[in-house]
Amino acid sequence: MDLLKRNLAPILPEAWKLIDEEAARVLRLLLAGRKIVDFEGPFGWTYAAVNTGKLKLLGQAPAPDVGIGMREVQPLVEVRVPIKLSIMDLDTVARGAEDPNLESVVQAAEKIALVEDNAVFNGLASAGIKGILESSPHPPLALSPDVLDLPKSILDAKETLRRAGVAGPYVLVLGAALHDAVFSATDEGHPLAKRIEQQLVDRPIVRAEAVNGAALLSMRGGDYELYVGQDLSIGYAYHTKDEVELYLTESFTFRVLEPAAAVRLTRGK
């Protein structure tokens, strides 16, 4: 039996299809880290850790003139978010309904996307994960309160990366509030976002709920790695006569290989 145990859920195939599609729609919209880092996997449930190539030497040798060391690995963290749905509501799909209440699916997708992106950008200390922004050795660049000054900050960030020997292509990541401000702003009648994407960076602007302010990153590859064991999937937990509990799950870890490949842009308090 598959670990997700979907075949035990009292859910018709038509309803499963809508549930999976709704979760995928939200995840595609919100997951930002996967758009800019190297993705490794998925490797499945049994993939438990990433080889770091490092060796921790143990102080006490088993015999004279014998060295002993322990291989260091970075474990994957497993995330699970519950989803509760009405069985009666799901059964209406078999009668032709196409709009069951899937709000809990949306909420679960939002939560797990934020967990993954928080780990990628800000780290997850309890899981041994260091994030892109906290790892950067570059001093953060201050953002002007005037969003029209953002191009100047982007140029300064690009120069910082170039001086550090970090080549492009470059991508701009914006927090939710700044993203909305940029895409609603015009500069002498021209959309600010279009100007930035066409003249200052090499990839479309990325919106990231987990980022406060902005960041400029290199997408040359080899700087950041997201390792995924079990990719985002929905499984079955249990059910009563009225309700079924599912869960959205994944296992992953994240590694920063070149901390200097990102510059943080921060807004004043």
Phi and psi in degrees as GROMACS dihedral restraints (atoms count N, CA, C in turn):
[ dihedral_restraints ]
;  ai    aj    ak    al  type     phi  dphi    fc
    3     4     5     6     1   -65.7    20    10
    4     5     6     7     1   144.2    20    10
    6     7     8     9     1   -61.7    20    10
    7     8     9    10     1   -25.6    20    10
    9    10    11    12     1   -73.9    20    10
   10    11    12    13     1   -21.2    20    10
   12    13    14    15     1    55.4    20    10
   13    14    15    16     1    33.3    20    10
   15    16    17    18     1   -63.0    20    10
   16    17    18    19     1   -29.7    20    10
   18    19    20    21     1   -68.1    20    10
   19    20    21    22     1   -13.6    20    10
   21    22    23    24     1   -89.4    20    10
   22    23    24    25     1    -9.2    20    10
   24    25    26    27     1   -79.5    20    10
   25    26    27    28     1   138.6    20    10
   27    28    29    30     1   -80.2    20    10
   28    29    30    31     1    59.6    20    10
   30    31    32    33     1  -128.2    20    10
   31    32    33    34     1   128.7    20    10
   33    34    35    36     1   -71.7    20    10
   34    35    36    37     1   152.6    20    10
   36    37    38    39     1   -54.8    20    10
   37    38    39    40     1   -37.3    20    10
   39    40    41    42     1   -63.2    20    10
   40    41    42    43     1   -38.7    20    10
   42    43    44    45     1   -71.9    20    10
   43    44    45    46     1   -39.2    20    10
   45    46    47    48     1   -57.9    20    10
   46    47    48    49     1   -40.3    20    10
   48    49    50    51     1   -61.5    20    10
   49    50    51    52     1   -43.5    20    10
   51    52    53    54     1   -66.9    20    10
   52    53    54    55     1   -39.3    20    10
   54    55    56    57     1   -62.6    20    10
   55    56    57    58     1   -48.4    20    10
   57    58    59    60     1   -63.2    20    10
   58    59    60    61     1   -41.7    20    10
   60    61    62    63     1   -65.7    20    10
   61    62    63    64     1   -38.7    20    10
   63    64    65    66     1   -68.5    20    10
   64    65    66    67     1   -41.9    20    10
   66    67    68    69     1   -62.7    20    10
   67    68    69    70     1   -44.1    20    10
   69    70    71    72     1   -63.4    20    10
   70    71    72    73     1   -39.0    20    10
   72    73    74    75     1   -60.8    20    10
   73    74    75    76     1   -46.8    20    10
   75    76    77    78     1   -68.3    20    10
   76    77    78    79     1   -41.8    20    10
   78    79    80    81     1   -64.5    20    10
   79    80    81    82     1   -41.2    20    10
   81    82    83    84     1   -61.4    20    10
   82    83    84    85     1   -36.1    20    10
   84    85    86    87     1   -70.9    20    10
   85    86    87    88     1   -39.5    20    10
   87    88    89    90     1   -98.6    20    10
   88    89    90    91     1   -31.8    20    10
   90    91    92    93     1   -67.9    20    10
   91    92    93    94     1   114.6    20    10
   93    94    95    96     1  -100.4    20    10
   94    95    96    97     1   -40.5    20    10
   96    97    98    99     1   -57.8    20    10
   97    98    99   100     1   -38.7    20    10
   99   100   101   102     1   -65.5    20    10
  100   101   102   103     1   -19.0    20    10
  102   103   104   105     1   -79.2    20    10
  103   104   105   106     1   -15.5    20    10
  105   106   107   108     1  -127.8    20    10
  106   107   108   109     1   -11.2    20    10
  108   109   110   111     1  -111.3    20    10
  109   110   111   112     1   165.5    20    10
  111   112   113   114     1   -72.1    20    10
  112   113   114   115     1   130.6    20    10
  114   115   116   117     1  -103.8    20    10
  115   116   117   118     1   123.1    20    10
  117   118   119   120     1  -115.9    20    10
  118   119   120   121     1   122.3    20    10
  120   121   122   123     1   120.6    20    10
  121   122   123   124     1  -162.0    20    10
  123   124   125   126     1   -77.8    20    10
  124   125   126   127     1   147.8    20    10
  126   127   128   129     1  -107.8    20    10
  127   128   129   130     1    -3.2    20    10
  129   130   131   132     1    95.9    20    10
  130   131   132   133     1   173.9    20    10
  132   133   134   135     1   -61.9    20    10
  133   134   135   136     1   -33.0    20    10
  135   136   137   138     1   -79.4    20    10
  136   137   138   139     1   -10.4    20    10
  138   139   140   141     1   -75.5    20    10
  139   140   141   142     1   113.1    20    10
  141   142   143   144     1  -110.7    20    10
  142   143   144   145     1   -22.0    20    10
  144   145   146   147     1  -159.6    20    10
  145   146   147   148     1   158.7    20    10
  147   148   149   150     1  -107.0    20    10
  148   149   150   151     1   133.2    20    10
  150   151   152   153     1   -70.5    20    10
  151   152   153   154     1   125.6    20    10
  153   154   155   156     1   -92.9    20    10
  154   155   156   157     1   -12.8    20    10
  156   157   158   159     1    79.9    20    10
  157   158   159   160     1     1.9    20    10
  159   160   161   162     1   -99.2    20    10
  160   161   162   163     1   157.2    20    10
  162   163   164   165     1  -129.6    20    10
  163   164   165   166     1   127.7    20    10
  165   166   167   168     1   -98.0    20    10
  166   167   168   169     1   113.4    20    10
  168   169   170   171     1   -73.6    20    10
  169   170   171   172     1   133.1    20    10
  171   172   173   174     1   -90.5    20    10
  172   173   174   175     1   139.6    20    10
  174   175   176   177     1   -69.3    20    10
  175   176   177   178     1   -35.0    20    10
  177   178   179   180     1  -101.6    20    10
  178   179   180   181     1   115.0    20    10
  180   181   182   183     1   -80.4    20    10
  181   182   183   184     1   146.6    20    10
  183   184   185   186     1   -72.4    20    10
  184   185   186   187     1   -18.7    20    10
  186   187   188   189     1  -160.7    20    10
  187   188   189   190     1   159.2    20    10
  189   190   191   192     1   -56.0    20    10
  190   191   192   193     1   140.6    20    10
  192   193   194   195     1    62.2    20    10
  193   194   195   196     1    24.4    20    10
  195   196   197   198     1  -119.6    20    10
  196   197   198   199     1   122.4    20    10
  198   199   200   201     1   -94.7    20    10
  199   200   201   202     1   147.4    20    10
  201   202   203   204     1  -141.8    20    10
  202   203   204   205     1   137.1    20    10
  204   205   206   207     1  -141.9    20    10
  205   206   207   208     1   157.4    20    10
  207   208   209   210     1  -112.0    20    10
  208   209   210   211     1   129.1    20    10
  210   211   212   213     1   -65.1    20    10
  211   212   213   214     1   135.2    20    10
  213   214   215   216     1   -96.9    20    10
  214   215   216   217     1   133.9    20    10
  216   217   218   219     1  -130.0    20    10
  217   218   219   220     1   162.4    20    10
  219   220   221   222     1  -113.1    20    10
  220   221   222   223     1   111.0    20    10
  222   223   224   225     1   -69.0    20    10
  223   224   225   226     1   153.3    20    10
  225   226   227   228     1   -83.2    20    10
  226   227   228   229     1   147.4    20    10
  228   229   230   231     1  -101.9    20    10
  229   230   231   232     1   140.2    20    10
  231   232   233   234     1  -106.4    20    10
  232   233   234   235     1   128.2    20    10
  234   235   236   237     1  -115.2    20    10
  235   236   237   238     1   140.3    20    10
  237   238   239   240     1  -142.5    20    10
  238   239   240   241     1   128.2    20    10
  240   241   242   243     1  -122.8    20    10
  241   242   243   244     1   125.0    20    10
  243   244   245   246     1   -71.9    20    10
  244   245   246   247     1   151.2    20    10
  246   247   248   249     1  -134.0    20    10
  247   248   249   250     1   121.8    20    10
  249   250   251   252     1  -112.4    20    10
  250   251   252   253     1   128.2    20    10
  252   253   254   255     1  -132.7    20    10
  253   254   255   256     1   149.9    20    10
  255   256   257   258     1   -79.0    20    10
  256   257   258   259     1   126.8    20    10
  258   259   260   261     1   -66.0    20    10
  259   260   261   262     1   -40.7    20    10
  261   262   263   264     1   -60.9    20    10
  262   263   264   265     1   -41.5    20    10
  264   265   266   267     1   -65.2    20    10
  265   266   267   268     1   -40.8    20    10
  267   268   269   270     1   -67.1    20    10
  268   269   270   271     1   -32.6    20    10
  270   271   272   273     1   -66.5    20    10
  271   272   273   274     1   -22.1    20    10
  273   274   275   276     1   -65.5    20    10
  274   275   276   277     1   -19.5    20    10
  276   277   278   279     1   -62.9    20    10
  277   278   279   280     1   -36.6    20    10
  279   280   281   282     1   -67.4    20    10
  280   281   282   283     1   -20.0    20    10
  282   283   284   285     1   -94.6    20    10
  283   284   285   286     1     6.6    20    10
  285   286   287   288     1   108.8    20    10
  286   287   288   289     1    -6.3    20    10
  288   289   290   291     1   -69.5    20    10
  289   290   291   292     1   143.3    20    10
  291   292   293   294     1  -121.9    20    10
  292   293   294   295     1     9.9    20    10
  294   295   296   297     1  -134.9    20    10
  295   296   297   298     1    54.8    20    10
  297   298   299   300     1   -64.1    20    10
  298   299   300   301     1   159.5    20    10
  300   301   302   303     1   -75.6    20    10
  301   302   303   304     1   105.7    20    10
  303   304   305   306     1  -113.7    20    10
  304   305   306   307     1    26.4    20    10
  306   307   308   309     1   -59.7    20    10
  307   308   309   310     1   -36.5    20    10
  309   310   311   312     1   -68.5    20    10
  310   311   312   313     1   -27.3    20    10
  312   313   314   315     1   -67.7    20    10
  313   314   315   316     1   -43.8    20    10
  315   316   317   318     1   -60.9    20    10
  316   317   318   319     1   -46.1    20    10
  318   319   320   321     1   -63.1    20    10
  319   320   321   322     1   -41.0    20    10
  321   322   323   324     1   -64.7    20    10
  322   323   324   325     1   -41.5    20    10
  324   325   326   327     1   -64.1    20    10
  325   326   327   328     1   -40.2    20    10
  327   328   329   330     1   -62.4    20    10
  328   329   330   331     1   -42.5    20    10
  330   331   332   333     1   -66.1    20    10
  331   332   333   334     1   -47.0    20    10
  333   334   335   336     1   -71.8    20    10
  334   335   336   337     1   -31.7    20    10
  336   337   338   339     1   -64.2    20    10
  337   338   339   340     1   -40.0    20    10
  339   340   341   342     1   -68.8    20    10
  340   341   342   343     1   -36.5    20    10
  342   343   344   345     1   -61.3    20    10
  343   344   345   346     1   -48.2    20    10
  345   346   347   348     1   -64.6    20    10
  346   347   348   349     1   -46.8    20    10
  348   349   350   351     1   -68.0    20    10
  349   350   351   352     1   -35.1    20    10
  351   352   353   354     1   -60.5    20    10
  352   353   354   355     1   -42.1    20    10
  354   355   356   357     1   -63.6    20    10
  355   356   357   358     1   -42.1    20    10
  357   358   359   360     1   -65.8    20    10
  358   359   360   361     1   -46.9    20    10
  360   361   362   363     1   -90.1    20    10
  361   362   363   364     1   -38.6    20    10
  363   364   365   366     1  -113.6    20    10
  364   365   366   367     1    -8.0    20    10
  366   367   368   369     1    87.4    20    10
  367   368   369   370     1   165.2    20    10
  369   370   371   372     1  -142.9    20    10
  370   371   372   373     1    90.1    20    10
  372   373   374   375     1   -59.5    20    10
  373   374   375   376     1   -38.2    20    10
  375   376   377   378     1   -64.7    20    10
  376   377   378   379     1   -20.4    20    10
  378   379   380   381     1  -106.9    20    10
  379   380   381   382     1     9.8    20    10
  381   382   383   384     1    70.3    20    10
  382   383   384   385     1    26.8    20    10
  384   385   386   387     1  -107.0    20    10
  385   386   387   388     1   128.0    20    10
  387   388   389   390     1  -103.1    20    10
  388   389   390   391     1   134.3    20    10
  390   391   392   393     1   -89.5    20    10
  391   392   393   394     1   168.0    20    10
  393   394   395   396     1   -59.9    20    10
  394   395   396   397     1   -48.1    20    10
  396   397   398   399     1   -71.8    20    10
  397   398   399   400     1   -41.8    20    10
  399   400   401   402     1   -71.9    20    10
  400   401   402   403     1   -20.6    20    10
  402   403   404   405     1   -86.2    20    10
  403   404   405   406     1   -19.5    20    10
  405   406   407   408     1   -63.2    20    10
  406   407   408   409     1   131.4    20    10
  408   409   410   411     1   -83.7    20    10
  409   410   411   412     1    -7.8    20    10
  411   412   413   414     1   -79.7    20    10
  412   413   414   415     1   137.3    20    10
  414   415   416   417     1   -59.8    20    10
  415   416   417   418     1   136.4    20    10
  417   418   419   420     1   -60.8    20    10
  418   419   420   421     1   143.2    20    10
  420   421   422   423     1   -95.2    20    10
  421   422   423   424     1   134.2    20    10
  423   424   425   426     1   -78.3    20    10
  424   425   426   427     1   135.0    20    10
  426   427   428   429     1   -90.8    20    10
  427   428   429   430     1   138.9    20    10
  429   430   431   432     1   -71.7    20    10
  430   431   432   433     1   148.0    20    10
  432   433   434   435     1   -60.5    20    10
  433   434   435   436     1   -24.8    20    10
  435   436   437   438     1   -85.9    20    10
  436   437   438   439     1   115.5    20    10
  438   439   440   441     1   -62.9    20    10
  439   440   441   442     1   -22.8    20    10
  441   442   443   444     1   -70.2    20    10
  442   443   444   445     1   -12.4    20    10
  444   445   446   447     1   -87.1    20    10
  445   446   447   448     1    -1.3    20    10
  447   448   449   450     1   -58.4    20    10
  448   449   450   451     1   -40.2    20    10
  450   451   452   453     1   -54.4    20    10
  451   452   453   454     1   -39.4    20    10
  453   454   455   456     1   -62.0    20    10
  454   455   456   457     1   -41.2    20    10
  456   457   458   459     1   -65.1    20    10
  457   458   459   460     1   -36.9    20    10
  459   460   461   462     1   -65.2    20    10
  460   461   462   463     1   -43.0    20    10
  462   463   464   465     1   -62.0    20    10
  463   464   465   466     1   -40.2    20    10
  465   466   467   468     1   -63.8    20    10
  466   467   468   469     1   -40.2    20    10
  468   469   470   471     1   -67.3    20    10
  469   470   471   472     1   -41.2    20    10
  471   472   473   474     1   -61.3    20    10
  472   473   474   475     1   -39.8    20    10
  474   475   476   477     1   -65.9    20    10
  475   476   477   478     1   -37.5    20    10
  477   478   479   480     1   -60.8    20    10
  478   479   480   481     1   -44.5    20    10
  480   481   482   483     1   -66.9    20    10
  481   482   483   484     1   -40.2    20    10
  483   484   485   486     1   -63.3    20    10
  484   485   486   487     1   -42.6    20    10
  486   487   488   489     1   -64.6    20    10
  487   488   489   490     1   -26.9    20    10
  489   490   491   492     1   -85.6    20    10
  490   491   492   493     1     1.8    20    10
  492   493   494   495     1    78.8    20    10
  493   494   495   496     1    20.8    20    10
  495   496   497   498     1  -100.1    20    10
  496   497   498   499     1   111.1    20    10
  498   499   500   501     1   -82.7    20    10
  499   500   501   502     1   165.2    20    10
  501   502   503   504     1   -81.8    20    10
  502   503   504   505     1  -170.6    20    10
  504   505   506   507     1   -69.5    20    10
  505   506   507   508     1   152.6    20    10
  507   508   509   510     1  -109.3    20    10
  508   509   510   511     1   146.9    20    10
  510   511   512   513     1  -130.2    20    10
  511   512   513   514     1   142.7    20    10
  513   514   515   516     1  -101.7    20    10
  514   515   516   517     1   126.3    20    10
  516   517   518   519     1  -109.6    20    10
  517   518   519   520     1   128.1    20    10
  519   520   521   522     1  -119.2    20    10
  520   521   522   523     1   137.9    20    10
  522   523   524   525     1   -63.9    20    10
  523   524   525   526     1   164.6    20    10
  525   526   527   528     1   -57.5    20    10
  526   527   528   529     1   -48.4    20    10
  528   529   530   531     1   -64.8    20    10
  529   530   531   532     1   -45.1    20    10
  531   532   533   534     1   -68.2    20    10
  532   533   534   535     1   -37.0    20    10
  534   535   536   537     1   -58.6    20    10
  535   536   537   538     1   -47.5    20    10
  537   538   539   540     1   -64.0    20    10
  538   539   540   541     1   -37.9    20    10
  540   541   542   543     1   -65.9    20    10
  541   542   543   544     1   -41.9    20    10
  543   544   545   546     1   -65.4    20    10
  544   545   546   547     1   -43.0    20    10
  546   547   548   549     1   -78.3    20    10
  547   548   549   550     1    -8.0    20    10
  549   550   551   552     1  -104.6    20    10
  550   551   552   553     1    -1.9    20    10
  552   553   554   555     1   -95.8    20    10
  553   554   555   556     1   149.5    20    10
  555   556   557   558     1  -126.1    20    10
  556   557   558   559     1   146.7    20    10
  558   559   560   561     1  -119.8    20    10
  559   560   561   562     1   106.2    20    10
  561   562   563   564     1    53.9    20    10
  562   563   564   565     1    42.4    20    10
  564   565   566   567     1    86.8    20    10
  565   566   567   568     1    -5.9    20    10
  567   568   569   570     1  -105.6    20    10
  568   569   570   571     1   137.3    20    10
  570   571   572   573     1   -58.3    20    10
  571   572   573   574     1   128.0    20    10
  573   574   575   576     1   -62.4    20    10
  574   575   576   577     1   -43.1    20    10
  576   577   578   579     1   -60.7    20    10
  577   578   579   580     1   -41.2    20    10
  579   580   581   582     1   -64.7    20    10
  580   581   582   583     1   -40.3    20    10
  582   583   584   585     1   -61.9    20    10
  583   584   585   586     1   -44.5    20    10
  585   586   587   588     1   -62.7    20    10
  586   587   588   589     1   -46.4    20    10
  588   589   590   591     1   -68.1    20    10
  589   590   591   592     1   -33.5    20    10
  591   592   593   594     1   -86.3    20    10
  592   593   594   595     1   -28.1    20    10
  594   595   596   597     1  -115.3    20    10
  595   596   597   598     1   -24.3    20    10
  597   598   599   600     1  -114.8    20    10
  598   599   600   601     1   -28.9    20    10
  600   601   602   603     1  -126.6    20    10
  601   602   603   604     1   172.2    20    10
  603   604   605   606     1  -109.0    20    10
  604   605   606   607     1    -3.8    20    10
  606   607   608   609     1  -136.4    20    10
  607   608   609   610     1   159.2    20    10
  609   610   611   612     1   -58.2    20    10
  610   611   612   613     1   145.0    20    10
  612   613   614   615     1   -59.4    20    10
  613   614   615   616     1   138.1    20    10
  615   616   617   618     1  -107.2    20    10
  616   617   618   619     1   131.1    20    10
  618   619   620   621     1   -94.1    20    10
  619   620   621   622     1   128.8    20    10
  621   622   623   624     1  -134.7    20    10
  622   623   624   625     1   114.8    20    10
  624   625   626   627     1   -62.0    20    10
  625   626   627   628     1   -27.6    20    10
  627   628   629   630     1   -81.6    20    10
  628   629   630   631     1    -7.6    20    10
  630   631   632   633     1   -99.4    20    10
  631   632   633   634     1   133.0    20    10
  633   634   635   636     1  -103.6    20    10
  634   635   636   637     1   109.7    20    10
  636   637   638   639     1    96.9    20    10
  637   638   639   640     1  -120.8    20    10
  639   640   641   642     1  -156.7    20    10
  640   641   642   643     1   170.6    20    10
  642   643   644   645     1  -153.7    20    10
  643   644   645   646     1   145.6    20    10
  645   646   647   648     1  -111.3    20    10
  646   647   648   649     1   127.7    20    10
  648   649   650   651     1  -129.2    20    10
  649   650   651   652     1   152.9    20    10
  651   652   653   654     1   -85.3    20    10
  652   653   654   655     1   140.4    20    10
  654   655   656   657     1  -114.2    20    10
  655   656   657   658     1    31.7    20    10
  657   658   659   660     1   -69.9    20    10
  658   659   660   661     1   -18.8    20    10
  660   661   662   663     1    95.2    20    10
  661   662   663   664     1   150.5    20    10
  663   664   665   666     1    86.0    20    10
  664   665   666   667     1     1.9    20    10
  666   667   668   669     1   -98.1    20    10
  667   668   669   670     1   -32.8    20    10
  669   670   671   672     1  -137.5    20    10
  670   671   672   673     1   136.8    20    10
  672   673   674   675     1  -130.7    20    10
  673   674   675   676     1   123.8    20    10
  675   676   677   678     1  -103.0    20    10
  676   677   678   679     1   113.7    20    10
  678   679   680   681     1   -98.8    20    10
  679   680   681   682     1   127.1    20    10
  681   682   683   684     1  -120.0    20    10
  682   683   684   685     1   126.0    20    10
  684   685   686   687     1   -84.7    20    10
  685   686   687   688     1   -85.6    20    10
  687   688   689   690     1   -87.2    20    10
  688   689   690   691     1   118.8    20    10
  690   691   692   693     1   -73.8    20    10
  691   692   693   694     1   166.3    20    10
  693   694   695   696     1   -50.7    20    10
  694   695   696   697     1   120.6    20    10
  696   697   698   699     1  -147.1    20    10
  697   698   699   700     1   156.7    20    10
  699   700   701   702     1  -108.4    20    10
  700   701   702   703     1   127.8    20    10
  702   703   704   705     1  -119.7    20    10
  703   704   705   706     1   175.1    20    10
  705   706   707   708     1  -107.1    20    10
  706   707   708   709     1   134.2    20    10
  708   709   710   711     1  -104.2    20    10
  709   710   711   712     1   -62.6    20    10
  711   712   713   714     1  -166.3    20    10
  712   713   714   715     1   175.5    20    10
  714   715   716   717     1  -151.3    20    10
  715   716   717   718     1   156.7    20    10
  717   718   719   720     1  -111.2    20    10
  718   719   720   721     1  -171.3    20    10
  720   721   722   723     1   -71.6    20    10
  721   722   723   724     1   -17.8    20    10
  723   724   725   726     1  -111.9    20    10
  724   725   726   727     1   -22.9    20    10
  726   727   728   729     1  -141.5    20    10
  727   728   729   730     1   146.3    20    10
  729   730   731   732     1  -119.7    20    10
  730   731   732   733     1   136.9    20    10
  732   733   734   735     1  -107.6    20    10
  733   734   735   736     1   120.8    20    10
  735   736   737   738     1  -107.9    20    10
  736   737   738   739     1  -176.6    20    10
  738   739   740   741     1  -154.0    20    10
  739   740   741   742     1   148.5    20    10
  741   742   743   744     1  -102.9    20    10
  742   743   744   745     1   129.0    20    10
  744   745   746   747     1  -140.2    20    10
  745   746   747   748     1   160.0    20    10
  747   748   749   750     1  -163.5    20    10
  748   749   750   751     1   163.9    20    10
  750   751   752   753     1  -129.8    20    10
  751   752   753   754     1   135.0    20    10
  753   754   755   756     1  -160.7    20    10
  754   755   756   757     1   166.4    20    10
  756   757   758   759     1  -149.0    20    10
  757   758   759   760     1   167.4    20    10
  759   760   761   762     1  -137.4    20    10
  760   761   762   763     1   140.7    20    10
  762   763   764   765     1  -128.9    20    10
  763   764   765   766     1   135.0    20    10
  765   766   767   768     1   -98.2    20    10
  766   767   768   769     1   114.5    20    10
  768   769   770   771     1   -94.8    20    10
  769   770   771   772     1   -32.2    20    10
  771   772   773   774     1  -131.4    20    10
  772   773   774   775     1    94.4    20    10
  774   775   776   777     1   -59.3    20    10
  775   776   777   778     1   -28.1    20    10
  777   778   779   780     1   -76.9    20    10
  778   779   780   781     1     1.8    20    10
  780   781   782   783     1   -84.3    20    10
  781   782   783   784     1    10.3    20    10
  783   784   785   786     1  -142.8    20    10
  784   785   786   787     1   146.7    20    10
  786   787   788   789     1  -125.1    20    10
  787   788   789   790     1   130.9    20    10
  789   790   791   792     1   -91.7    20    10
  790   791   792   793     1   138.5    20    10
  792   793   794   795     1  -115.4    20    10
  793   794   795   796     1   118.9    20    10
  795   796   797   798     1  -115.0    20    10
  796   797   798   799     1   148.8    20    10
  798   799   800   801     1   -96.5    20    10
  799   800   801   802     1   141.8    20    10
  801   802   803   804     1   -67.1    20    10
  802   803   804   805     1   155.3    20    10
